[in-house]
Amino acid sequence: MEEPENISQIKDKFFNGHTLSRDEINDLFDFLRELEALLDDGSNKKESSSGDGGFVKYG
């Protein structure tokens, strides 16, 4: 997954000591959620109480 251009700009702004706007922070969290979903192999999922067929890790 390639990092979107706006994320690169936001990181540069942050690491150069600038304050981020609410929209920029939301963009960062959206990107991190997408990245987490790509990296998640399902081993951290627990069976949900609603019985919707969630995963259970044994072992």
MOLINPE-V489820 format. One record per run of one state. SS is the DSSP state (hx for helix, st for strand, lp for the rest). FROM is the first residue (numbers start at 1). LEN is the number of residues. If there is no record, write none. Layout:
ss: [SS | SS]
from: [FROM | FROM]
len: [LEN | LEN]
//
This chain:
ss: [lp | hx | lp | hx | lp]
from: [1 | 5 | 16 | 22 | 40]
len: [4 | 11 | 6 | 18 | 20]
//
